[in-house]
Amino acid sequence: MALDCAAFADGAQDDNYPKPPACSYNAAMNKPSSAIAVNKRASFEYFIEENFVAGLALEGWEVKAIRAGKASLGDAYVLLHHSEAFLIGMHIAPLISASTHHSIDSTRTRKLLLNRRELNHLIGSVERKGYTCIPLKLFWSHGLVKAEIALVKGKKNHDKREAIKDRDWQREKGRLLRQH
């Protein structure tokens, strides 16, 4: 009997049926996860202090490419300049069917749409407290592309080694518990 995430979307579950499979299903929101791209190295490289949600100013071909899953946050960062926030280094690969009469720059600077209060808080934290601002993930919200950005502090090498030790210990502990 094949199971998928959509079979459990209505929340009805009977004792005769097995538990739902592990998938990108957000039980708290009672709907499938809408993450587009995730910056996996962010939690390894930085201590995440505070999160914000920002809109993105995108062109039409970029939205189409994001719908096709062609976005990457690998080397992206947020630049705060003249009381505005910009996302730099995010790569969106153009679709093969993209128009040829447009000059397509896959890593162009994209403007982040934030409230003035949020911008002032970000600017103050980056300039005075020594924080950095990076994107954590891209996701869909009511048909619009949003970016989750975070104020972070960089980790030192010994912090990274400690994180690796903790991760290895959790993995080994899981193996030991499964064996016994």
N, C-alpha and C positions, 0 to 999 in steps of 0.2 A: 504494500500500500504506500504510494508516494504521497509525501506531505510537502506543502509549501507554506510560505508565510501568509498568503492571502486567505488560506483556509481558516485561519484563526483571527482574522481581522474583525469579525463581528463579536468576539469575546466569548462566544458560546463554546463551552468545552464539556465533554461528557467524560465520566470516569472510565467508560469502555475504550476510549481512544487514548493513544499515547500522548505524552507531553509534546508541545510544539518544538520544531527544530530550532537550533541556534541559527539565527539569521539577523539581518539588519532590521529588526523589528523593535520599535520603541514602545514598550508596554505601558509606560507612564502616559504617553501621549495617545496611545491606542491607534497608532498608524505607523506605516513603514518609515524608516529613517530617510531623511531627504538630503543627506550629506553628498556633496559633489566632489570636493577635494579636501584632503586633510593634511596638515603639516605634521607629520609623524615625529620629526626630530625636535619639535618645539619643546616638548616636555623633557627631553633628554638634554638639550642645550641650555634651557632656561628654567628659572623658578617663575611660575605663572602667578602673578599677584592679583590682577583684576581683568575681567572680560567685558567687552562691549560688542554690540551688534551694529553694523554699519551697512548702508546700501552702497551699491556700486553704480557708477555712471558707465554704461557699456554701449557699444554699437550693436547693430542688428546681427552681423555675422558672428560676433562674440557670443551672444546669447544662444544662437543656433549651435555653435561649437561646444558651448558648455552643456547644452542639452544632450549632445552626443558624447559627453564625458571626456572632452579634450583639454581640460584645465589642470594646471599643476602649480602648487604653491612652494616648490622646492627651495628656491632662492629668494623668495619674496620678503619684503619688509615694508613698513609704513614710514613715510617721510612727512613730517609736520613742517609746513612752510607757509608763511604769511597767513596764519590763522586758517589754514586748510590742511586736509589730510589726503595724501596720495598713496596709492598702492603701487610699489615699484618692483619689478622683477617677476611678476606673476606671468606664467606662460600659458597662452591659449593657442593651441594649434589650429590653424584654419582648416575648414572642411575642403575636401577635394572639389566639391561643387561650388566653392565660393566664387564670387564675381571677380572677373579679371580687370575691370576698369577701376577698382579701388586699390590703393596702395595699402597692403595689409602688413601691420607691424605686430607680431605675436607677443612681444614683451613691452608694449607701450605703457606709459604711465596712466593709471586709471584713478579717477577722483573718488574718494570715499565720502559718503553722505552721512554726516553726523549732526546732532544738535549743537548749538553754540556752547551750551553748558558742558557737554561731553568733550568738545574740542578744547575748551579752556582747561578742563581737568587733565586731559592728555598732554597738552602743551606744558602745563605747570609741572606735571610729574616728570616728563622727559627732560626739561631744562633745569629744574631745581633739584630733583631727587635722584637723577642719574638712571632713570628707567629707560628701557627700549620698548618700542611698539612693533609687534609682529602679527601677521595673520595666522590664525589657528585652523580655520576651515571655511569653506564656502558651502552654502546650503540654500535650498529653495524655501521661500516663505510667501505663501499666497501668490505664487506665480512669479515672484521677483527673486533675483539673486541677491543674497545677503552675505556679508563676510563677518565672521566672528574674529575680532582682533583682541589682543591682550597686551597689558602692560607687564613687562617681564624684567627680571634681573638675570644677568649671565651667570652660569655655574662655573666654578673653578674645576680644574682637573680632578682634585680629590673628591669633589661632590659627584662628578660623573662616575668615578670608580666606585663610590659608595652605592650609587643607583644601580650599577651593573651587578655588584655583589648582592644587593637586595633582590633584584630580578632573578639572578641565578639561584638564590636560596629559595625563593617562592616556587620556581620551577622544580627544583630538587625535592622540596617538601611535598609538592603535588604528586611527583612520581612515587615517593615513599608511601604516601597515603593510599595511592591506587594499588600498590603491590600488596599491602596488608589488609 
